[in-house]
Amino acid sequence: MICGYRYRIYSNKEQKVLLEKHFGSCRFVYNKLLEIKSLVYKKCRINVSEFDLNKHLLVLKEIYPWLKEIDSQALQQISRNLNTAYKNFFNGSGFPKYKSKRDHNYSFQIPQRYRFEGKKLLLPKIGLMKIKLHRNMMQGKMKIATISKTPTGKYYISIIVENELEYPDPEPFSHATMVGVDVGNITFATLSTGEKIEHPKYLKNSLERLKCLQRRVSKKVLGSNNWKKAVKHVSKIHEKITNQRHDFQHKVSKRLISENQAVAVETLNIKGMMKNHKRAQSTSDSAWYSFVLKLQYKAEWLGKTVIKISQWLPSSKTCNICGYKHPNLTENIREWQCPDCKNTHDRDINAAINIKNFALAEREEGPGDSFPIGRGMNQEAPLL
C-alpha cells in the first residue's frame, strides 16, 4: 500500500535562502533540459534519454558553477520528471511546458538521503528544519519527497511511504448497500436516499473581500514592496478558500465511503462546463473533480467501490419509477410530474436514484452493454 503525508516545515533565514535557490535552480535546469531535448529532436529526430540528460547536467554545472550548491539528486530527478512528461505527452497529455516563476509552482523533489531526527527533518544541502508532525506516519519505506512553497510563503514536504500492506479486496454490494450521488451547483450533492448536502459556496462568500483586496493590488506599483504585500493578502484568501473546500470534501467523502459499500457518481465534462461564463465560477467553486478523486482513493483504502456512469445518460429526465423520459426538461425546472405514473419528482433526488440504477445495470450487464433507458427502464430492478 502506498500512502502520502504532507507536513509543514519551518526554515530560518539561511535555510530560506537555500530553499529559494533550490526552487530557482530546479526550474532553470528543467527549462534548459527541455530546450535541449526539444532542439535535438527537432534538428536530428533523436530522442534524448534520461541518461544523456544527466550527462548534459554535468555540462550545465561547469557552465553555471552555482548549480553545485544544489543537491545533485534533486537535479537528477528533473531529467526523470521530464522524461515522464514526454511519456504522458505521447499517451495523450499536453506537451511539456517551460516553467515560470510567475506560476507560483515552487517545488523540487528529493528521492532519498532525507530523514527524521527526533522532531526535526534533515534535508541534504539544507540542514535540520523544524517540522509540524500533526499525525503519525505509517511504518514503511519512505520514497520520494517533494518540497513545495505556497504563494503565501509557507513551506511543506510531501512524503510517499510504501509499506507491505495490501489493499483490501472490494466488498460485495447490493441495491440496499449502495448510494447514488448527484452533484450540482445549487445543492452540492443529492443522495439517492433523499438527503441533500448543501453547497458551502466558500468562493462566493469571500468574493466581496477578494474584490476589495484585488482593487488594492491594482493601485500599487507593480513589483514594489507594497504590491507584494497586497498580493500576499489576496493569496491568503485563496488559500483559506482552498483549505475550507478540501476540509468539507474530506468530511463528506469519508462519510459516504464509511456508510456505504458502493457509491455511484456521474462523469462530468468539467472543461466544457468551465467554458460557460455564466456557470464557470460556481463550477470551479464546487470542485467536483477533486471530490470524486477523494471518493476513489478512500474507497480503495477501505475496500469499497466507486462506479462512474456516462454523462450522457438522462438521469434527470427519466422517471425512476416507470422509466418515462421527459422530452424537454430545462435546468430551471426543479420539480416535475410524470404523466404516466403521476408521481412528482424532485429533479436532484430523481437524478441520484437514476444514477444508482444505471450503475447497477452497468455492473450486471457489463460496461460494454447498453443501459436500459426509456420506458420500462427498471421494471425488474428494486426501487427505493
HELIX and SHEET records of a PDB file:
HELIX    1   1 LYS A   13  CYS A   44  1                                  32    
HELIX    2   2 GLU A   50  ILE A   63  1                                  14    
HELIX    3   3 PRO A   65  GLU A   69  5                                   5    
HELIX    4   4 SER A   72  PHE A   90  1                                  19    
HELIX    5   5 LYS A  101  ASP A  103  5                                   3    
HELIX    6   6 TYR A  202  ASN A  205  1                                   4    
HELIX    7   7 LEU A  207  LYS A  219  1                                  13    
HELIX    8   8 ASN A  225  GLU A  259  1                                  35    
HELIX    9   9 ILE A  270  MET A  274  1                                   5    
HELIX   10  10 ALA A  280  SER A  286  1                                   7    
HELIX   11  11 TRP A  288  LEU A  302  1                                  15    
HELIX   12  12 ARG A  347  GLU A  365  1                                  19    
SHEET    1   A 7 TYR A 106  ILE A 110  0                                        
SHEET    2   A 7 LYS A 141  LYS A 149 -1                                        
SHEET    3   A 7 TYR A 155  GLU A 162 -1                                        
SHEET    4   A 7 ILE A   2  TYR A  10 -1                                        
SHEET    5   A 7 GLY A 127  LYS A 132 -1                                        
SHEET    6   A 7 LYS A 120  LEU A 123 -1                                        
SHEET    7   A 7 ARG A 115  GLU A 117 -1                                        
SHEET    1   B 5 LYS A 196  GLU A 198  0                                        
SHEET    2   B 5 THR A 187  LEU A 191 -1                                        
SHEET    3   B 5 MET A 178  VAL A 183 -1                                        
SHEET    4   B 5 ALA A 262  GLU A 266  1                                        
SHEET    5   B 5 THR A 305  ILE A 309  1                                        
SHEET    1   C 2 GLU A 335  GLN A 337  0                                        
SHEET    2   C 2 THR A 344  ASP A 346 -1                                        
END                                                                             
